[in-house]
Amino acid sequence: MATAPVRYAVAGATDLGRKRSGNEDAFGFSTEHGVYVVCDGMGGAAAGEVASALAVDEVLRQLSSRSADQAQPMQTLVEEAVRAANCAIFSSAESDSNLTGMGTTLVGLLTEGSRVLVFNVGDSRCYHMRNLSAKQNQTSPEQARLQQISLDHSLVQEQVRQGRMTNAEAVRSPLRSVITRALGTQSVVEPDLFELEAEPGDIFLLCSDGLTNELSDPMIESILATDLPLDNLCASLIAAANQAGGRDNITCLLVRAVG
């Protein structure tokens, strides 16, 4: 099926934060192949850093090697890439005792024209921001809408979805950092997949929880609604997260659909 000729602009940044001595986040992208990935590693010593870098490299390698006439659906390509990344991390941890127990979250996009496939494992998030002013009279005030696309694989968010905890309780919970699904911690893992149709002007935000644990969704939306280049928006998001506490590494990758 043919898709609309949408191009994508991208900017990304990662920051140590104000409390951590090392950065276990990683990100990467290929605009040529329409692949964008953010990972947040976990594990002792440098193991988390190793896991996140392995995941980014393997997913990019797998999805950048697809040919234009490849018959496999986007969903199949992503699932195979995530499984390959999981295997690379799991095998590395098994063969090196210094890496035992390492793992990483993962959130990414695969684009094909206006089709956007979001995929995630863990609690790193994808948000979609759509400017609504194009559908309104020019005299109307500009509006924007931020929506979380991915679903957190975390203990507290699963309890929220089951109605056992409120969002306010989840934010305050000492268990909010407990992840229920990650790459590398088990021999098999499956990503969640979400498909969207992009329109020119849409922004996709991929980020680690170092951003979302410090900034509420309305705060993120207010920053993304400002008329700034993507590089400046990344810098503004990271600065705001650091000002709010900066208790973890902070990574954001912004992908804008361009007509």
N, C-alpha and C positions, 0 to 999 in steps of 0.2 A: 504493500500500500504506500503510495507517495505521501510525503509529508511536506508541510509548508517550509519555505526556505528561510529558516531562522538560524542566525549565527549567535555565538555566545562570547561575551567578554568576561574576563576573570581576574580576580586579585585575591591574594591570600597572605596571611601573616600568622606567626606564632610567637608567643611571649612566655618567658619563664614564670611570670607572676611575681608576687611580693614575698612569698613564703617558701617556695621550693628551691632546692639547690641544683636541680637538674630538670631538663625538659623531656618528658616521655611522650609528648604529642608529636605527630608527624602529619604532613599533608603533601599531596602531589596532584598534578593534573596534566592532561594532554588535550588542548583545545582542538588539535587536529583530529583526534579520535573521539572527542566528546566524553572524556572520562575525568571525574573529579572526586577526590577521596580525602577524608580526614580520619585519623586514628588517634586513640588515647590509650597508651600502653599502661600495663600494671605488672608488678613483679619486683623482687628484691634487686638491689644494686642497679646495674644498667639493664636488667632484663626487660623492663617495660619499654625502654627506648629501642631495644632490639626487636621486640615483638611488633611495635607500631611501624617501624621502618620496614620490616619484612612484609607486613600486610600491605602497606602502600605500594611497595615495589612490585609485589606479586600481582596485585589487582591491576595495576597500570600495565604490567607486562602482558598479562592475559588479555585484557580488553583492548589494548593498543595493537595487538597482533591480528585482530579480526579483519577480514577483507570486506570490501564494499559489497561483494556479491555473496557473502556468507549466508547460508540458508537458515541458520539457527536463529530462533527468536531472541530478542534482547534479554528476556527473562532467563532463558537457558544459559546464555553467555555469562550473565552476572552470577547465577548460581554456581556455575563451574569455576569462575574466577574466585569467588569467596571460598569455595571448598579447597581450591589449590592454595590459597593464602593460609587457611586454617591448617592444612597438612604441613606446609612449610614451617609454621611456628611450632606446631605440636612435635614434629620430627626433630627440630632443632633443640627443643627443651628436653626431649628424651635422650639425645646424644651428648648433651653437655649439662652436667649437674649444676653449673653456675646459673643456668637458665631455667631450672625446674620451677614450674608454677607460673611461668610468664604467660601473659595474654594481652589482648587489646580489644577495645571497641572498634567499630568501623561504621562510617556513614559515607555514602557516595551517591553520585549521579552518573547515569549513562544517557547521553542525548543522541537523538537521531532526527534531525530536522526539528519540528515542534514537539516531538515525543520526548518525554523525560521520564526515565525510570529511576526512582529513588530506592536505595537499598541500605539496610542497616542491621547491625548486630551490636547490642549493648545500649548505652545511654547517650552516645554522641548523637546529635540531632540534625535534622534537616527542616528548615523553615521555608515557606513560600510566601513571597510578598508581592501583592498585585496592586498597582495603582489604579484606583477606580475612576479617576477624573476623566479618562478618555471616554467613558460611557455616560458622562454627564455634560450638562451645558457648561460652556467655558466660564460662565460667571459663577458657577457653583464652587464652593471651597474644595480644594484638592483633598481627596481621601485616600487612605491606603489601608490595606488589610493584611495582617500577618497571621499565618496559619502554620502550626506545627504539623508536618507531614509524617515523620517517623514516629514510632511508638517506642518509648524507653523500655528496655529489657532490664528493669530494676525492681527490687523487692517492693519498694513503696509505691511505684507507679502501677505495678500489677495489682496491688491492694486497692489503689484508687479506682482502677478500671472495674474491680469486683465490688465496689461500693463499701469496702471495709475501712477506708480511710479517706479523708477529705484532702484536697490539694494543699490546704493550709497546714494540715497535720503532716503531710508528706514533706513539705519544705522544712519543717522543724524536726523531723525524725532523725535520731542518731543512726538509723539504718539506711539513710537515703543513698549512701555510696555503695550499697550491696548490689552487685550486678548478677542477674540471673542467666545471662547468655553472653559469651565472649568468644573471640577467636583464639584458638590455641590451648584452651583449658580442657577441651574434650576432643576425641578423635573425629567427631562429626559435628557439624554445626550448619544450620540453615538460616539465611537472611530473610527478613521481612521485605516485601517488594510493594511499591506503590507507583502507579503510572499516572502521569499528568500530561496535559496539553499546554505547552507554554505559549504565551502571547508576548509580543514585543514590549519591553519595559519591565517584564517580570524579573524579580530577583530571587535567587535561591541562596540561602545561607546554610552552609555546613559548618558545624562547630563542636568543640569538645565541651564537657560539662564545666570546665573552668570559666566559660562565659555564662552559661545558663544558670549556674549556681549563684552567680553574683547579680545578674540582671534579670528582671522580670520580662515577660513577653511585651508588655506595653513600653518598657524602656527600650528594648531592642527595636520595636517598631518605630518609635520616635526618632531613633538615630538613623535607621534605614530610610525614613521618609525625607531626610534632608537632601538637598540637591548638591551632592558632592561626588567626585570620582570614586570608583570602587576602592582604590588604594586608601583614600582618606576615610571612607566608611569603615574599612577594616581597622585603621588606626584609632578611630573614634570608639569603636566597640571595645577594643582592647584597653584603651585608656579608661573608659567607664568601668570596666570590670576590675581593673587595678584600683581605681578610686574607691570602689565598693568593697574592697578587701583583698583581691588578688590572691586568694588562698590556694590556688592551683594553677597549673599551666593553662594558658589561654590560646586557643587556636580558632581562627575563623577563615573560611573560604567563601567568597562571594562570586556567584555566577549570574550574569545578567543576560537575558534574551534580547537580542538586537534584531530589528526587522531588516 
